[in-house]
Amino acid sequence: MANLSYSLTAKQQEWHDPTASLPAHVPVAVLSRGPLVESVHHGSVAVTDADGRAVLVAGDGSSPVYPRSALKPLQAVAALRLGVEIDEQLLAVAAASHSGGPEHVDAARRILGAHGLDERDLRNTADLPYGAPEREALLAAGGGRGRLVQNCSGNHALVLAACVVAGWPTATYLHADHPVQTVIRDTLAELAAEPVGPVAIDGCGMPVLGVRLPALARAYGRLAVADPTTAEGRVASAMRAHPHLVGGAGRDVTESMAAVPGLVAKDGAEGVQLLGLPDGTGVAVKIADGADRARMPVAVAALAAAGGHDAVVSALASLSVGPASLGTDVAARLTAVPF
């Protein structure tokens, strides 16, 4: 598998930010139509074993990536460690990029209400529901953009709840130097077993931390095997018990956790996919162009290449939901490049 060259022309050098190095991604998936390769997705992937050691790295395993919403389960761990007590259904929504259905919205509202808060305390961006059916239903009922229906509302509600429990200000919970964000950073660094950063702002307004792919895989492997009485174990148990609350109908993270007992799965914007298997194996994928459709096929192919997980690979490969299904385009084929 050939490396992609990132040599820049003179004009590109003028455009390119010299402080930002381009990652050394490689081809990871192709879209074929008939005899031709129509599109190529570049990216990087890492697989770690139960001891957190990298057993497969393709592309760039050294540069940090922003996990985006795939950080939510780990942010939920930090909130529980601060003393937040909520039931499994609410915890699943707190770890979710939910579709914005009534059950998702109600859960986010309940997290807030249990801590003396309401929608006015949320600082996430207002948006329409992520799920198409949920979005259409809201618009048909005369609704519009809001913070509770936005897919990150449960995550923000839980971080706010952690601030209340810890006695910290709630109005500034999105500031990168807020104490709750410090706890999140320290929790992530502990689970990843290495320093994390730099910090930026996610699309919903929450601070997001850069992490290397092997470290992300390691963190999810640890999440998947954690003692169920710990904060990590409680988050994993909630996601497994209520996969429909972590995503929604027709979402690949929901269907994958329903299909594979013990799996922990979470997607992130711009082509991120993280998996934690019940034996402690972790998988982390970043698609360079941000394409959603390539992340799960690449994760499955990397897991197959690492070996020892035939049943999981078979179950995940058989799913025909999410962006990788290509919808009504029956003539195209999306396949991962062998690792």
Residue pairs with C-beta under 8 A, 6 or more apart in sequence:
1 26
1 27
1 58
1 337
1 338
1 339
2 26
2 27
3 24
3 26
4 24
4 25
4 26
4 27
4 42
6 22
6 24
8 16
16 22
21 63
23 44
23 59
23 60
23 63
23 65
23 286
23 288
24 44
24 59
24 60
24 62
24 63
25 42
25 43
25 44
25 59
25 60
25 286
25 288
26 42
26 43
26 44
26 58
26 59
26 337
27 40
27 41
27 42
27 337
28 41
28 42
28 43
28 44
28 45
28 58
28 59
28 285
28 287
28 294
28 298
28 301
28 336
28 337
29 40
29 41
29 43
29 287
29 294
29 297
29 298
29 334
29 335
29 336
29 337
30 37
30 39
30 40
30 41
30 334
30 335
30 337
31 37
31 38
31 39
31 40
31 41
31 332
31 333
31 334
32 38
32 332
32 333
32 335
33 331
33 332
33 333
34 331
38 332
41 271
41 287
41 288
41 289
41 291
41 294
41 298
42 59
42 287
42 288
42 289
43 59
43 271
43 285
43 286
43 287
43 288
43 294
43 298
44 57
44 58
44 59
44 60
44 61
44 65
44 213
44 285
44 286
44 288
45 56
45 57
45 58
45 59
45 213
45 283
45 284
45 285
45 286
45 298
45 299
45 302
45 339
46 54
46 56
46 57
46 58
46 61
46 212
46 213
46 214
46 216
46 217
46 282
46 283
46 284
46 302
47 54
47 55
47 56
47 57
47 217
47 281
47 282
47 283
47 284
47 302
47 303
47 305
47 306
48 54
48 55
48 214
48 217
48 218
48 221
48 281
48 282
49 55
49 221
49 280
49 281
50 221
50 225
50 279
50 280
50 281
51 280
52 193
52 218
52 221
52 222
52 282
54 61
54 214
54 217
55 306
56 302
56 305
56 306
56 339
57 213
57 214
58 302
58 339
59 286
60 213
61 212
61 213
61 214
62 212
63 212
64 196
64 197
64 198
64 210
64 211
64 212
65 210
65 211
65 212
65 213
65 216
65 272
65 286
66 200
66 202
66 208
66 209
66 210
66 268
66 270
66 272
67 208
67 209
67 211
67 216
67 268
67 272
67 274
68 202
68 203
68 208
68 268
68 269
68 270
68 272
69 97
69 151
69 152
69 155
69 202
69 204
69 266
69 267
69 268
69 269
69 272
70 216
70 266
70 267
70 268
70 272
70 273
70 274
71 188
71 208
71 209
71 268
72 94
72 95
72 96
72 97
72 152
72 155
72 266
73 95
73 223
73 235
73 236
73 239
73 264
73 266
74 184
74 187
74 188
74 191
74 219
74 223
75 155
75 158
75 159
75 184
75 187
75 206
76 91
76 94
76 95
76 155
76 158
76 235
77 187
77 191
77 223
77 231
77 232
77 235
78 162
78 180
78 183
78 184
78 186
78 187
78 188
78 231
79 94
79 158
79 159
79 161
79 162
79 180
80 91
80 231
80 234
80 235
81 183
81 187
81 231
82 162
82 165
82 166
82 180
82 183
83 162
83 165
83 166
84 115
84 158
84 161
84 162
84 165
86 94
86 111
86 114
86 158
86 161
88 234
88 237
88 238
88 241
88 242
89 107
89 238
89 242
89 245
90 107
90 110
90 111
90 154
91 158
91 234
91 235
91 238
92 107
92 238
92 239
92 241
92 242
92 243
92 245
92 246
93 104
93 107
93 108
93 111
93 154
93 245
93 246
94 107
94 111
94 154
94 155
94 157
94 158
95 154
95 155
95 235
95 238
95 239
95 246
95 266
96 104
96 151
96 154
96 155
96 245
96 246
96 247
97 130
97 151
97 152
97 246
97 247
97 266
97 267
97 268
98 104
98 130
98 151
98 153
98 154
98 245
98 246
98 247
98 248
99 129
99 130
99 131
99 133
99 134
99 151
99 247
99 248
99 249
99 251
100 128
100 129
100 130
100 131
100 134
100 135
100 138
100 149
100 150
100 151
100 248
101 129
101 131
101 134
101 248
103 244
103 245
104 153
104 154
104 245
104 248
105 148
105 149
105 153
107 154
107 245
108 148
108 153
108 154
108 156
108 157
109 118
109 119
109 148
109 157
111 154
111 157
111 158
111 160
111 161
112 118
112 119
112 121
112 122
112 157
112 160
112 161
114 161
115 160
115 161
115 164
115 165
116 164
117 157
117 160
117 161
117 164
117 170
119 146
119 147
119 148
121 160
121 170
121 171
122 147
122 148
122 153
122 156
122 157
122 160
123 147
123 156
123 171
123 173
123 174
123 205
124 147
124 150
124 152
124 153
124 155
124 156
124 204
124 205
124 206
125 147
125 150
125 203
125 204
125 205
126 145
126 146
126 147
126 150
127 145
127 146
127 149
127 150
127 151
128 135
128 138
128 139
128 144
128 145
128 149
128 150
129 135
129 138
129 149
129 150
129 151
130 150
130 151
130 248
131 248
131 249
131 250
131 251
133 249
134 149
134 248
138 144
138 149
143 149
147 153
147 156
150 204
151 204
152 202
152 204
152 206
155 204
155 206
156 173
156 204
156 205
156 206
159 173
159 180
159 184
159 206
160 170
160 173
162 180
162 183
163 169
163 170
163 173
163 178
163 180
164 170
166 179
166 180
168 178
168 179
168 180
169 178
172 178
173 180
173 181
174 201
174 205
174 206
174 207
175 181
175 207
176 199
176 207
181 207
184 207
184 209
185 196
185 197
185 199
185 209
188 196
188 209
188 211
188 219
189 195
189 196
191 218
191 219
191 222
191 223
191 232
192 211
192 212
192 215
192 216
192 218
192 219
193 215
193 218
193 219
194 212
194 215
196 209
196 210
196 211
196 215
197 209
197 210
198 209
198 210
199 207
199 208
199 209
199 210
200 207
200 208
200 210
201 207
201 208
202 208
202 269
203 269
211 219
213 284
213 285
213 286
214 284
216 274
216 282
216 284
217 274
217 282
217 283
217 284
218 282
219 282
220 264
220 266
220 274
220 275
220 276
220 282
220 283
220 284
221 276
221 277
221 280
221 281
221 282
222 232
222 276
222 280
222 282
223 232
223 235
223 236
223 264
223 276
224 236
224 262
224 263
224 264
224 276
224 277
224 278
224 280
224 281
224 282
225 276
225 278
225 279
225 280
226 232
226 233
226 236
227 233
228 234
228 236
228 237
236 264
236 276
239 246
239 257
239 264
239 265
239 266
240 257
240 261
240 262
240 263
240 264
243 253
243 254
243 255
243 256
243 257
243 258
244 254
244 258
246 253
246 254
246 257
246 265
246 266
247 253
247 254
247 267
248 254
250 321
250 322
251 321
251 322
252 265
252 267
252 296
252 319
252 321
252 322
252 323
252 324
253 265
253 266
253 267
255 319
255 321
255 322
256 263
256 265
256 275
256 296
256 316
256 319
257 263
257 264
257 265
259 315
259 316
259 318
259 319
260 277
260 312
260 315
260 316
261 278
262 277
262 278
263 275
263 276
263 277
263 278
263 312
264 275
264 276
265 273
265 274
265 275
265 276
266 273
266 274
267 273
267 274
267 292
267 295
268 274
269 290
270 286
270 287
270 290
271 285
271 286
271 287
271 288
271 289
271 290
271 291
271 292
271 294
271 295
272 284
272 285
272 286
272 287
272 295
273 283
273 284
273 285
273 295
273 296
273 298
273 299
274 282
274 283
274 284
274 285
275 282
275 283
275 284
275 299
275 303
276 282
276 283
277 283
277 303
277 309
277 312
281 303
281 306
281 308
281 309
283 299
283 302
283 303
285 295
285 298
285 299
285 302
287 294
287 295
287 298
291 323
292 322
292 323
293 322
293 323
293 324
293 326
293 334
294 324
294 334
294 336
295 324
296 316
296 319
296 322
296 324
297 324
297 334
297 335
297 336
298 336
299 316
300 313
300 316
300 317
300 336
301 336
301 337
301 338
301 339
302 336
302 339
303 309
303 312
303 313
303 316
304 310
304 313
305 338
305 339
324 334
326 332
326 334
